[in-house]
Amino acid sequence: MINLRKLILLGFALVAMTLGNADLQAQGRGQGGQGGQGGPGGGRGNFDPAEMRARMMERYQEQLGFSDAEFKAIQPLIEDVQTKQRDARGGRGGMMFGGRGGAGGRGGRGGNQDADPELEALQSAIESGSNIEAKLAAFRAARDKKEADLKKAQDTLKSVLTVKQEAQAVLMGIIN
């Protein structure tokens, strides 16, 4: 049941990223004929992660029905949940789509801020063939702690939402 929830949340996240990416690509086509290909981003056009996060927060505010003042108080709770969701995923998202997680895993780019040390240690142990059991136990313990932290953050957010807002937050993949 928990794995099914994770798959559903992953599906929602992929849909959101795909829709957001299509919107950003459409914007890039109308700017000087670049088509999202030029600029210093190496084919990413004018992609701005901060702008994408701001749009997502605006969408959350609208769908949850908060005034500006209310949302200003709630936004840190939502951001905390999102941070803990990324932490709980670790580097596994990159592994699912052709990367190895960790630094330099996707397209040879280094400096991955979301690198999971326990994941990298487990991958190294698998490749070397030694100490796998200990690294697997450490990975599972770290994952369990991150999932507990996520649940606590989600429970904190739930405590300030109405039942209708909670249901909407579940549909948006913010909480379980």
Buried (B, 14 or more C-beta within 10 A) or exposed (E): EEEEEBEEBBEBBEEBEEEBBEEBBEBBEEEEEEEBEBBEEEEBBBBEEEEBEEBBBEEBBEBBEBEEEEBEEBBEBBEBBBEBBBBBBBBEBBBEEEBBBBBEBBEEEEEBEBBBEBBBBBBBBEEEEEBBEEBBEBBEEBBEEBBEBBBEBBEEBBEEBEEEBBEBBBEBBBBB
